[in-house]
Amino acid sequence: MARNIAIGIDIGTYQIKVVAAEHLQGDKMRPKVLGTGFAESRGLRHGYIVNVSEVTRSLKNALAQVEKTSQLPIKKAYISVGGIGISSTVSQGSALISRADSEITELDLSKVMEACENSIPASLTQNRRVIHRIPLQYKIDGKLSLGDPVGMKGMKLEIKAMFVTCLEQHLKSLIEAVEETGVEVIAEVASPIAAAHVTLTKAQKIAGCVLANIGSETLSIVVFENDIPTSLEVFPIGSTDITKDIALGLRIPLEEAESIKHGSITATSFPKKKLDEIVAARLSDMFELIEAHLKKIGRNGLLPAGIIITGGGSSIVDIAEIAKSSLRLPSRVAHINFPDKGSARFDDTLFAVAYGLCILGLTQDLDDGEGMLGGFIRGKGGAFGGIKSWIKQFLP
């Protein structure tokens, strides 16, 4: 019997993380981690690839670690797409029901989603590729439809959907860097959405929350409500900016500033109050960006589950308190309870994106467009394949 194994590759500005995981039949736990690997990134800036060959060399090092610990050859993988080139836009579209008896079919869902995508202004899609099409709301003859509209009857179907896009050249370079290692890319998933599958609970996503991933040079956020991602944005600011501020403010080397940022004891003596002020000032800038975005979409102060912080920058001391004060929302740092089985284990959020990719890959089958990601990501299932299955997963 073939083993149900998935590989997740997260190519970040600071590190490349790879996870191999296996789902055992009948096991209700999260997939067992078979191996992990990481390597220092080369050839990236703000999550954007500037040198494909350097990225490929770094990725080969991470893949070699996974193959060694898992004793598996890596031939196919799911990859994350992040960086400042990723963004989201919400659009609306409508279509008349095609059947004579007015019953809504999956073909009607595909038609209305296509009409919705075509209504996006050209300025927002130029040189960009849609990687996620996420239905937010359906209306049948002007009345709100909760859940899957297939099988219901009406004359006109309307949809409101979020489209996650990325720079086409960046995606092309990303795929090229991975395939140069001999690994086939099965599908691409936005980094914040992949991370959400292991850092957020279903209750948090239903109530409403924002996941903030503080990376080395980027800050990415995704907003959830009613168990659906409703907004996604990436800002060109990250934990490296805090390190630079500390180095300048305390007049110390960058390496020492990085250690101090994470609370390590160093030989340098400095006023703790001054350090706290430096860190708090930069974190406040980050949370102001999040606050402005939440205000833009009308959700500032209105997310009961608050903000959940992940990524390398989440280890900064007192970050949850600063977030709570800045956003006036409940705040906490994400903690992941990874399965205790397998030949590899990890207990921090650095691998959240890569492990989330594995979970997504193991809970669906792109070959027929079905499952959690069918119609949700651009893959073998086609642009609009399996939308019905996706709706059943996410809509009430």
C-alpha positions as CSV (number, residue, x, y, z in Angstrom):
1,M,0.0,0.0,0.0
2,A,1.3,3.4,-1.0
3,R,2.2,5.7,1.9
4,N,0.3,9.0,2.2
5,I,3.2,11.4,2.4
6,A,3.4,15.2,1.7
7,I,6.4,17.6,1.5
8,G,6.0,21.3,2.4
9,I,8.6,23.8,1.3
10,D,8.7,27.3,2.8
11,I,11.2,29.6,1.1
12,G,11.6,32.7,3.4
13,T,13.9,35.6,3.3
14,Y,16.0,34.4,6.3
15,Q,15.6,30.7,6.2
16,I,14.3,27.9,4.0
17,K,12.2,25.3,5.9
18,V,11.2,21.9,4.6
19,V,8.9,19.4,6.3
20,A,8.0,15.8,5.4
21,A,4.9,14.4,7.0
22,E,2.8,11.2,6.8
23,H,-0.8,10.7,7.5
24,L,-1.5,7.2,8.8
25,Q,-4.9,5.6,7.9
26,G,-7.3,5.7,10.8
27,D,-5.1,8.1,12.8
28,K,-7.0,11.2,13.9
29,M,-3.9,13.0,15.0
30,R,-2.2,15.5,12.9
31,P,0.2,14.0,10.3
32,K,3.3,12.5,11.7
33,V,6.5,14.5,11.0
34,L,9.1,12.3,9.3
35,G,11.8,14.9,8.8
36,T,12.6,18.5,8.9
37,G,15.3,20.6,7.2
38,F,16.4,24.2,7.2
39,A,19.0,26.3,5.6
40,E,20.0,30.0,5.5
41,S,18.4,31.7,2.6
42,R,20.4,33.2,-0.2
43,G,19.2,35.2,-3.2
44,L,16.0,36.8,-1.6
45,R,15.0,40.2,-0.6
46,H,11.7,41.0,1.2
47,G,10.6,37.5,0.2
48,Y,11.2,38.2,-3.5
49,I,13.7,36.1,-5.4
50,V,16.6,38.1,-6.9
51,N,18.9,35.2,-7.7
52,V,17.4,31.8,-8.6
53,S,20.6,29.8,-8.5
54,E,21.5,30.9,-5.0
55,V,18.0,29.9,-3.8
56,T,18.4,26.5,-5.4
57,R,21.7,25.9,-3.7
58,S,20.2,26.8,-0.3
59,L,17.1,24.6,-0.9
60,K,19.3,21.6,-1.8
61,N,20.9,21.8,1.6
62,A,17.5,21.8,3.4
63,L,16.2,19.0,1.2
64,A,19.2,16.9,1.9
65,Q,18.5,17.1,5.7
66,V,14.9,16.0,5.2
67,E,15.9,13.1,3.0
68,K,18.5,12.0,5.6
69,T,16.1,12.0,8.6
70,S,13.1,10.7,6.8
71,Q,14.9,8.2,4.6
72,L,12.7,9.3,1.7
73,P,13.6,10.6,-1.8
74,I,11.8,13.9,-2.3
75,K,10.3,14.1,-5.8
76,K,7.2,16.3,-5.4
77,A,6.3,19.1,-2.9
78,Y,3.8,21.8,-2.1
79,I,5.4,25.3,-1.9
80,S,4.4,28.5,-0.1
81,V,4.2,31.9,-1.8
82,G,5.0,34.9,0.3
83,G,6.8,38.2,0.2
84,I,5.7,41.7,-0.7
85,G,4.4,40.6,-4.1
86,I,1.4,38.9,-2.6
87,S,-1.9,40.6,-1.9
88,S,-5.7,40.2,-2.0
89,T,-8.7,41.9,-3.6
90,V,-12.4,41.4,-3.1
91,S,-14.7,41.4,-6.2
92,Q,-18.3,40.6,-7.0
93,G,-19.9,38.9,-10.0
94,S,-23.2,37.4,-11.2
95,A,-24.5,34.9,-13.7
96,L,-27.9,33.6,-14.8
97,I,-28.8,30.0,-13.9
98,S,-28.2,27.8,-17.0
99,R,-30.7,24.9,-16.4
100,A,-34.3,25.2,-17.6
101,D,-35.6,24.0,-14.2
102,S,-33.6,26.8,-12.5
103,E,-31.5,24.3,-10.4
104,I,-28.0,25.6,-9.6
105,T,-25.2,23.3,-10.7
106,E,-21.4,23.3,-10.3
107,L,-21.2,24.7,-13.8
108,D,-23.1,27.7,-12.6
109,L,-20.6,28.1,-9.7
110,S,-17.7,28.1,-12.2
111,K,-19.5,30.6,-14.4
112,V,-20.2,33.1,-11.6
113,M,-16.7,32.7,-10.2
114,E,-15.2,33.4,-13.6
115,A,-17.5,36.5,-13.9
116,C,-16.4,37.7,-10.5
117,E,-12.7,37.3,-11.5
118,N,-13.3,39.2,-14.8
119,S,-14.8,42.1,-12.9
120,I,-11.5,42.8,-11.1
121,P,-9.9,46.0,-12.5
122,A,-7.1,45.3,-14.9
123,S,-4.7,47.5,-12.9
124,L,-4.9,45.0,-10.0
125,T,-4.2,42.0,-12.1
126,Q,-1.6,43.2,-14.5
127,N,1.6,41.1,-14.3
128,R,-0.1,39.1,-11.5
129,R,-1.5,35.6,-11.2
130,V,-4.4,34.4,-9.1
131,I,-3.4,31.6,-6.8
132,H,-6.6,31.5,-4.6
133,R,-10.2,32.1,-5.3
134,I,-12.1,32.1,-2.1
135,P,-16.0,32.5,-2.1
136,L,-17.1,34.8,0.7
137,Q,-20.8,35.1,0.1
138,Y,-23.5,33.8,-2.3
139,K,-26.9,35.3,-3.2
140,I,-29.7,33.7,-5.0
141,D,-32.1,36.2,-6.6
142,G,-30.8,38.8,-4.3
143,K,-31.2,36.8,-1.1
144,L,-28.3,35.6,1.0
145,S,-27.5,31.9,0.6
146,L,-25.7,30.2,3.5
147,G,-23.6,27.2,2.6
148,D,-23.5,25.3,-0.7
149,P,-25.9,26.7,-3.3
150,V,-25.7,23.7,-5.5
151,G,-29.1,22.0,-5.8
152,M,-31.0,25.2,-4.8
153,K,-33.2,27.0,-7.4
154,G,-33.2,30.5,-8.7
155,M,-32.9,32.7,-11.7
156,K,-29.7,34.6,-10.8
157,L,-26.6,33.6,-8.8
158,E,-24.3,36.3,-7.3
159,I,-21.0,35.9,-5.6
160,K,-18.6,37.9,-3.5
161,A,-15.1,36.4,-3.5
162,M,-11.6,37.2,-2.4
163,F,-8.8,36.6,-4.9
164,V,-5.2,36.2,-3.6
165,T,-2.7,37.2,-6.3
166,C,1.1,37.3,-6.6
167,L,3.6,38.7,-9.0
168,E,3.8,36.4,-11.9
169,Q,7.5,36.8,-12.4
170,H,8.1,36.0,-8.7
171,L,6.0,32.8,-8.9
172,K,7.8,31.8,-12.0
173,S,11.2,32.3,-10.3
174,L,10.0,30.4,-7.2
175,I,8.9,27.4,-9.2
176,E,12.1,27.5,-11.3
177,A,14.3,27.5,-8.1
178,V,12.4,24.4,-6.7
179,E,12.4,22.5,-10.0
180,E,16.1,23.1,-10.4
181,T,16.6,20.8,-7.4
182,G,14.7,18.0,-9.2
183,V,11.5,18.4,-7.2
184,E,8.2,18.8,-9.0
185,V,5.9,21.5,-7.7
186,I,2.4,20.1,-7.1
187,A,0.7,23.4,-6.1
188,E,1.3,26.8,-4.6
189,V,-0.3,28.2,-1.4
190,A,-0.1,31.6,0.1
191,S,2.1,31.5,3.2
192,P,-0.3,33.1,5.6
193,I,-3.1,30.7,4.7
194,A,-0.8,27.7,5.1
195,A,0.4,28.9,8.5
196,A,-3.2,29.4,9.6
197,H,-3.9,25.7,9.4
198,V,-1.6,24.9,12.3
199,T,-1.6,28.2,14.3
200,L,-5.4,28.9,14.5
201,T,-8.2,26.9,16.0
202,K,-11.5,26.5,14.3
203,A,-13.2,28.4,17.1
204,Q,-10.8,31.4,16.5
205,K,-11.4,31.4,12.8
206,I,-15.2,31.3,13.3
207,A,-15.3,34.0,15.9
208,G,-12.9,36.3,13.9
209,C,-9.2,36.9,14.3
210,V,-6.1,38.1,12.5
211,L,-2.9,36.0,12.2
212,A,0.2,38.1,12.0
213,N,3.4,36.4,10.8
214,I,6.5,38.5,11.6
215,G,9.2,37.3,9.3
216,S,12.7,38.6,8.7
217,E,11.8,41.3,6.2
218,T,8.1,41.0,5.9
219,L,4.9,41.2,8.0
220,S,2.1,39.2,6.6
221,I,-1.5,39.1,7.9
222,V,-4.6,37.1,7.1
223,V,-8.0,37.9,8.6
224,F,-10.5,35.1,9.3
225,E,-14.3,35.3,10.0
226,N,-16.8,32.5,9.9
227,D,-14.0,30.1,9.3
228,I,-13.1,31.8,6.0
229,P,-10.1,34.0,5.1
230,T,-11.5,37.3,4.2
231,S,-8.4,39.5,3.7
232,L,-4.7,39.1,3.3
233,E,-1.9,41.6,3.1
234,V,1.9,41.7,3.3
235,F,4.0,44.7,4.5
236,P,7.7,45.3,3.8
237,I,8.8,45.4,7.4
238,G,10.1,42.7,9.7
239,S,12.1,41.6,12.7
240,T,15.4,42.6,10.9
241,D,14.3,46.2,11.2
242,I,14.1,45.8,15.0
243,T,17.6,44.4,15.0
244,K,18.9,47.4,13.0
245,D,17.2,49.8,15.4
246,I,18.8,48.1,18.4
247,A,22.2,48.2,16.7
248,L,21.9,51.9,16.0
249,G,20.4,52.8,19.3
250,L,22.8,50.9,21.5
251,R,25.8,51.3,19.0
252,I,26.5,47.6,19.0
253,P,27.2,45.0,16.2
254,L,24.2,43.5,14.4
255,E,25.0,40.0,15.6
256,E,24.8,41.2,19.2
257,A,21.7,43.2,18.6
258,E,20.0,40.1,17.2
259,S,20.8,38.2,20.4
260,I,19.6,41.0,22.7
261,K,16.4,41.2,20.7
262,H,15.5,37.7,21.7
263,G,16.4,38.2,25.3
264,S,19.9,36.6,25.3
265,I,22.5,37.8,27.8
266,T,25.5,39.5,26.2
267,A,28.7,41.2,27.4
268,T,27.4,44.6,26.6
269,S,25.7,46.6,29.3
270,F,22.9,48.9,28.4
271,P,19.8,50.6,30.0
272,K,16.9,48.1,29.7
273,K,14.5,51.0,29.5
274,K,16.2,52.3,26.4
275,L,16.1,48.8,24.8
276,D,12.4,48.5,25.6
277,E,11.7,51.8,24.0
278,I,13.5,50.9,20.8
279,V,11.8,47.6,20.4
280,A,8.4,49.0,21.4
281,A,8.7,51.8,18.9
282,R,9.3,49.5,15.9
283,L,6.6,47.0,17.0
284,S,4.2,49.8,17.3
285,D,4.9,50.8,13.7
286,M,4.1,47.2,12.7
287,F,0.8,47.1,14.6
288,E,-0.2,50.5,13.3
289,L,0.0,49.0,9.8
290,I,-2.2,46.1,10.9
291,E,-4.6,48.6,12.6
292,A,-4.8,50.7,9.4
293,H,-5.6,47.6,7.3
294,L,-8.3,46.4,9.7
295,K,-9.8,49.9,9.7
296,K,-9.8,49.8,5.9
297,I,-11.8,46.6,5.8
298,G,-14.0,47.7,8.7
299,R,-12.8,45.2,11.3
300,N,-10.6,47.2,13.7
301,G,-11.5,46.4,17.2
302,L,-14.2,43.9,16.0
303,L,-12.3,40.5,16.0
304,P,-13.3,38.6,19.2
305,A,-10.5,36.1,19.0
306,G,-8.0,38.9,18.6
307,I,-4.5,38.8,17.1
308,I,-2.4,35.7,17.0
309,I,1.3,36.3,16.4
310,T,3.7,33.8,14.8
311,G,7.0,33.8,12.8
312,G,10.5,34.4,14.0
313,G,9.6,37.8,15.4
314,S,7.0,36.3,17.7
315,S,9.8,35.4,20.2
316,I,10.4,39.1,21.1
317,V,9.7,39.7,24.8
318,D,6.4,41.5,25.6
319,I,5.3,41.4,22.0
320,A,1.8,40.2,23.0
321,E,1.3,43.1,25.4
322,I,2.4,45.6,22.9
323,A,0.0,44.2,20.3
324,K,-2.9,44.2,22.8
325,S,-2.3,47.9,23.6
326,S,-1.8,49.0,20.0
327,L,-4.8,47.1,18.5
328,R,-7.2,47.0,21.5
329,L,-7.7,43.3,20.8
330,P,-7.0,40.1,22.7
331,S,-3.4,39.1,21.8
332,R,-1.3,36.0,22.2
333,V,1.8,34.3,20.6
334,A,0.9,31.1,18.7
335,H,2.0,27.8,20.2
336,I,1.8,24.7,18.1
337,N,1.4,21.2,19.6
338,F,3.1,19.1,17.0
339,P,2.5,15.3,17.1
340,D,5.0,13.4,19.4
341,K,5.4,10.6,16.9
342,G,7.9,10.3,14.1
343,S,11.7,10.6,13.7
344,A,11.6,14.4,13.8
345,R,10.0,16.9,16.2
346,F,9.8,20.6,16.6
347,D,7.9,22.9,18.9
348,D,8.2,26.4,17.5
349,T,6.3,28.3,14.9
350,L,9.2,28.6,12.4
351,F,8.0,25.5,10.6
352,A,4.3,26.5,10.8
353,V,4.1,27.3,7.0
354,A,5.9,24.2,5.8
355,Y,3.9,21.9,8.2
356,G,0.7,23.6,7.2
357,L,1.5,22.8,3.5
358,C,1.8,19.2,4.5
359,I,-1.6,19.2,6.2
360,L,-3.3,20.8,3.2
361,G,-1.6,18.4,0.8
362,L,-2.6,15.3,2.9
363,T,-6.3,16.4,3.2
364,Q,-7.1,16.7,-0.4
365,D,-6.3,15.3,-3.9
366,L,-5.5,17.7,-6.7
367,D,-5.6,15.0,-9.3
368,D,-9.4,15.2,-9.4
369,G,-9.7,18.7,-8.1
370,E,-11.5,17.5,-5.0
371,G,-10.9,18.1,-1.3
372,M,-10.0,21.2,0.8
373,L,-7.9,22.8,-1.9
374,G,-9.9,21.9,-4.9
375,G,-10.8,25.1,-6.7
376,F,-9.0,27.0,-3.9
377,I,-5.4,26.8,-5.3
378,R,-4.0,26.8,-8.8
379,G,-3.0,23.2,-9.3
380,K,-3.8,20.0,-11.3
381,G,-7.5,20.5,-10.3
382,G,-7.8,23.5,-12.7
383,A,-8.8,27.0,-12.1
384,F,-12.3,26.3,-10.9
385,G,-12.2,22.5,-10.3
386,G,-13.8,21.1,-7.1
387,I,-15.4,24.4,-5.9
388,K,-18.3,22.4,-4.4
389,S,-15.9,20.4,-2.2
390,W,-14.2,23.6,-1.0
391,I,-17.4,25.3,-0.2
392,K,-18.5,22.4,2.0
393,Q,-15.2,22.7,3.9
394,F,-15.4,26.4,4.7
395,L,-19.0,27.7,4.5
396,P,-21.5,27.1,7.3
